[in-house]
Amino acid sequence: MKKNIKDCYDKIVNKISYRIDYKEIEKFLLKKNAEYTNYKSKLNDNPKLNHLLTILKKPLPLSEKDKEWIEKNAIKQQSSEITSYDLLFSQTSLNQRRRIYNYFAEQNSLLEEGGYFIFWFESSIQRKMAIYKRFPTPLSNIIYFFDLCWNRACPKLPWIRNLYFATTKGKRKVFPAPEILGRLYRSGFIVIWEQYVQNRYYILTRKIKEPFKDTHPSYGPIIRLRRVGQNGKLFNVYKLRTMHAYSEYLQTYIYERNKLTEGGKFANDYRIPKWGRFLRKYWLDEIPMLINLVKGDIKLIGVRPLSQQYYNLYSPELQKLRTQGKPGLFPPYYADMPKTLEEIQASETIYLKKYFQHPYRTNWVYFWRIIYNIFFRKKRSA
């Protein structure tokens, strides 16, 4: 009887707290470690970098000899004679730095083209695991909730962030890994290697270009995403956030590693947390798109407004056809429910050709097919 009660209690607690499956985390880390072999060929041209990675895998604390080597070879030197570096390494946790974009931009300016930058931080997963390991479950739920609100949410809220930084000096901020990866790509870096080493999440990057200057980065609950519209013109689509901040800069990175799944979505897209999947399942994230409808950027029925990365996956013929009209709030996808990218392109081609011949009749037919699939057949996007 007591065992049954304990089992029920554990199930309830696990459901409430979303406790992490440690075996799945272990599999994930082992997979990441195995992927390191794929990058060795890229790193062999920089013996200094290889030696630094060897040092970082040694047990902490580092020896004085290793510290001396790092100071001499891999850390930004306070010298006016040197204007660029081939390798920068930060010993300070990123969690303790303010104005992350400015910091990444500074490292970009100090590196020569193709130079490497390596740093570490405590990810949100590591913070959660540490809390649940240190405290008993009922107490850990409470501590994790307040840590999440204070150290992750408050630094992003304009009316609270000044109080947060005045109180904490920014010493305990926590970041989801996708947010940091997105910030890096926005700052002109590509990610070469990422790995947990001795409870630190190390990321190795390489400079490929200057930082991207975006006057309106997507950071708040309502985001603006650049999409391809009529005549190929880019415009801002308004949506509720369903991904970690700065995730839009990772589209190419995710596609290269995960490819596409059914419905034309990225497979295993870890940029989307559980709450984001819920918003997407019931189209709550698309409510702000009504602003675009009122502004005239989109129409009620039409093809999806695509990001530049998705748009480039389409055939040249369909790209040209798509830009002859406005995208829509309700796409023909929900009328046909195609599964692969090829089927999605075929579905959109059929719709667009019909629409340009008989616009009102086509949209009327597609509207009721979409309504029927959504509300009566309970169809959902992937």
ZAMARGU-4260 file (C-alpha; in steps of 0.2 Angstrom, whole numbers, plus 5000, padded with zeros to 4 digits):
<rodrens>
0) 5000/5000/5000 | 5014/5012/5005 | 5023/5008/4989 | 5008/5012/4978 | 5006/5029/4987
5) 5024/5033/4984 | 5022/5028/4966 | 5007/5039/4964 | 5016/5053/4973 | 5031/5052/4962
10) 5021/5052/4946 | 5011/5068/4952 | 5027/5077/4957 | 5036/5072/4941 | 5021/5079/4931
15) 5021/5095/4941 | 5039/5099/4941 | 5044/5092/4924 | 5058/5083/4932 | 5072/5079/4920
20) 5075/5061/4913 | 5093/5059/4918 | 5095/5044/4906 | 5090/5054/4892 | 5101/5068/4897
25) 5116/5056/4897 | 5112/5049/4880 | 5111/5067/4874 | 5128/5071/4881 | 5136/5055/4875
30) 5129/5059/4857 | 5137/5076/4858 | 5154/5069/4864 | 5154/5057/4849 | 5151/5071/4837
35) 5167/5079/4843 | 5176/5067/4831 | 5167/5075/4816 | 5176/5092/4820 | 5193/5086/4823
40) 5198/5089/4804 | 5192/5107/4806 | 5203/5110/4821 | 5219/5102/4816 | 5225/5118/4808
45) 5226/5126/4825 | 5237/5116/4837 | 5235/5130/4850 | 5216/5127/4850 | 5218/5108/4852
50) 5230/5110/4867 | 5217/5122/4875 | 5203/5109/4873 | 5215/5096/4881 | 5218/5107/4896
55) 5199/5110/4898 | 5196/5092/4899 | 5208/5090/4914 | 5200/5089/4932 | 5198/5106/4940
60) 5207/5115/4947 | 5219/5117/4934 | 5238/5117/4937 | 5248/5132/4938 | 5257/5127/4922
65) 5241/5125/4913 | 5235/5142/4919 | 5251/5150/4913 | 5249/5143/4896 | 5231/5149/4895
70) 5236/5166/4900 | 5250/5167/4887 | 5241/5159/4873 | 5223/5159/4874 | 5216/5174/4883
75) 5215/5192/4877 | 5231/5201/4881 | 5231/5219/4887 | 5243/5225/4874 | 5241/5239/4862
80) 5253/5231/4850 | 5241/5217/4846 | 5225/5222/4836 | 5218/5204/4832 | 5219/5187/4839
85) 5217/5169/4832 | 5210/5162/4848 | 5201/5170/4863 | 5196/5160/4878 | 5185/5167/4893
90) 5188/5160/4910 | 5174/5170/4917 | 5156/5162/4916 | 5145/5170/4904 | 5131/5170/4917
95) 5141/5184/4926 | 5142/5195/4911 | 5130/5209/4907 | 5125/5215/4889 | 5129/5198/4881
100) 5127/5205/4863 | 5140/5219/4866 | 5152/5206/4874 | 5151/5195/4859 | 5153/5209/4847
105) 5168/5215/4856 | 5176/5197/4855 | 5171/5197/4836 | 5180/5214/4833 | 5196/5207/4842
110) 5197/5191/4831 | 5204/5189/4814 | 5194/5182/4801 | 5192/5163/4805 | 5198/5165/4822
115) 5191/5155/4837 | 5182/5160/4852 | 5178/5148/4867 | 5169/5151/4883 | 5158/5142/4895
120) 5142/5145/4905 | 5129/5136/4916 | 5114/5132/4905 | 5096/5132/4912 | 5096/5113/4911
125) 5111/5112/4922 | 5104/5125/4935 | 5088/5114/4936 | 5097/5098/4938 | 5108/5106/4952
130) 5093/5112/4961 | 5084/5095/4961 | 5099/5086/4966 | 5103/5098/4981 | 5085/5099/4988
135) 5071/5087/4992 | 5057/5086/4978 | 5044/5097/4986 | 5056/5111/4991 | 5065/5109/4975
140) 5049/5114/4965 | 5047/5130/4975 | 5066/5135/4974 | 5066/5131/4955 | 5051/5141/4952
145) 5058/5156/4961 | 5075/5154/4952 | 5067/5153/4935 | 5056/5169/4938 | 5071/5179/4946
150) 5086/5174/4937 | 5079/5170/4920 | 5063/5180/4917 | 5067/5196/4927 | 5082/5201/4917
155) 5071/5201/4901 | 5057/5212/4908 | 5060/5231/4905 | 5052/5237/4920 | 5061/5225/4932
160) 5078/5222/4924 | 5085/5238/4932 | 5080/5232/4949 | 5087/5215/4946 | 5104/5220/4940
165) 5105/5233/4954 | 5102/5219/4967 | 5112/5205/4959 | 5125/5214/4948 | 5120/5201/4935
170) 5130/5187/4944 | 5117/5173/4943 | 5108/5175/4926 | 5103/5159/4918 | 5102/5155/4899
175) 5094/5141/4889 | 5107/5134/4877 | 5097/5139/4861 | 5097/5157/4867 | 5116/5158/4868
180) 5118/5149/4851 | 5106/5161/4843 | 5116/5176/4851 | 5132/5169/4844 | 5125/5168/4826
185) 5118/5185/4827 | 5135/5191/4833 | 5144/5184/4817 | 5150/5167/4824 | 5146/5149/4819
190) 5146/5135/4832 | 5160/5122/4829 | 5159/5112/4845 | 5148/5112/4860 | 5150/5100/4875
195) 5147/5098/4894 | 5164/5097/4902 | 5165/5095/4921 | 5148/5103/4924 | 5152/5117/4912
200) 5144/5120/4895 | 5158/5125/4883 | 5155/5132/4866 | 5168/5134/4853 | 5164/5146/4839
205) 5173/5153/4824 | 5171/5171/4817 | 5164/5171/4799 | 5157/5189/4798 | 5153/5205/4807
210) 5139/5205/4819 | 5121/5207/4812 | 5114/5224/4817 | 5095/5221/4822 | 5087/5236/4829
215) 5072/5225/4835 | 5079/5209/4841 | 5065/5196/4847 | 5066/5196/4865 | 5049/5199/4873
220) 5033/5189/4873 | 5027/5197/4856 | 5040/5195/4843 | 5043/5202/4825 | 5049/5189/4812
225) 5056/5194/4795 | 5046/5185/4782 | 5045/5185/4763 | 5030/5193/4756 | 5022/5200/4740
230) 5035/5204/4727 | 5049/5196/4737 | 5048/5211/4750 | 5053/5206/4768 | 5040/5212/4781
235) 5038/5209/4800 | 5026/5195/4805 | 5019/5197/4823 | 5018/5182/4834 | 5018/5176/4852
240) 5035/5169/4857 | 5035/5150/4856 | 5054/5148/4855 | 5069/5153/4866 | 5075/5171/4863
245) 5086/5173/4847 | 5081/5156/4841 | 5077/5163/4824 | 5095/5165/4820 | 5098/5147/4822
250) 5087/5141/4807 | 5102/5136/4796 | 5111/5128/4811 | 5096/5117/4815 | 5092/5113/4797
255) 5110/5107/4794 | 5109/5095/4809 | 5091/5090/4810 | 5084/5092/4793 | 5065/5092/4791
260) 5051/5080/4798 | 5033/5078/4792 | 5024/5094/4789 | 5040/5103/4784 | 5045/5107/4802
265) 5063/5104/4809 | 5065/5087/4817 | 5069/5087/4835 | 5069/5106/4836 | 5075/5109/4854
270) 5072/5128/4852 | 5054/5125/4856 | 5050/5122/4875 | 5034/5113/4881 | 5024/5129/4883
275) 5029/5134/4865 | 5022/5118/4858 | 5006/5120/4868 | 5004/5138/4860 | 5007/5131/4843
280) 4996/5116/4844 | 4981/5128/4847 | 4987/5142/4836 | 4988/5154/4850 | 5004/5160/4844
285) 4996/5167/4828 | 4984/5178/4837 | 4995/5194/4835 | 4995/5190/4816 | 4979/5199/4816
290) 4989/5215/4816 | 4997/5210/4799 | 4979/5206/4793 | 4973/5223/4798 | 4989/5232/4790
295) 4986/5223/4774 | 5003/5213/4774 | 4993/5196/4773 | 4976/5190/4768 | 4964/5178/4776
300) 4968/5163/4765 | 4985/5161/4757 | 5002/5152/4758 | 5012/5153/4774 | 5023/5169/4776
305) 5040/5160/4775 | 5057/5165/4783 | 5071/5167/4770 | 5079/5151/4775 | 5063/5141/4772
310) 5059/5151/4756 | 5076/5146/4749 | 5072/5127/4750 | 5057/5130/4738 | 5059/5127/4719
315) 5063/5143/4709 | 5046/5141/4700 | 5036/5141/4716 | 5046/5155/4724 | 5041/5166/4709
320) 5023/5160/4710 | 5022/5164/4729 | 5028/5182/4728 | 5015/5186/4715 | 5002/5188/4729
325) 5001/5191/4748 | 5004/5177/4760 | 4989/5172/4771 | 4984/5169/4789 | 4976/5152/4785
330) 4987/5142/4773 | 4981/5128/4761 | 4992/5117/4771 | 4977/5114/4783 | 4966/5110/4768
335) 4977/5096/4761 | 4988/5091/4776 | 5004/5087/4766 | 5018/5078/4775 | 5034/5081/4766
340) 5042/5097/4759 | 5038/5090/4741 | 5020/5088/4745 | 5019/5105/4753 | 5026/5113/4737
345) 5014/5103/4726 | 4999/5108/4738 | 5004/5127/4737 | 5007/5126/4718 | 4989/5119/4715
350) 4982/5132/4727 | 4991/5147/4719 | 4987/5142/4701 | 4968/5140/4706 | 4969/5157/4715
355) 4976/5167/4701 | 4963/5161/4689 | 4948/5162/4701 | 4953/5171/4717 | 4936/5173/4727
360) 4929/5155/4722 | 4946/5147/4727 | 4947/5156/4744 | 4929/5152/4748 | 4932/5133/4744
365) 4948/5132/4754 | 4941/5142/4769 | 4928/5129/4772 | 4940/5114/4769 | 4952/5122/4782
370) 4938/5124/4794 | 4932/5107/4792 | 4949/5099/4795 | 4953/5110/4810 | 4937/5109/4820
375) 4929/5092/4814 | 4944/5081/4809 | 4955/5089/4823 | 4970/5091/4811 | 4985/5100/4818
380) 5002/5105/4811 | 5017/5095/4814
</rodrens>
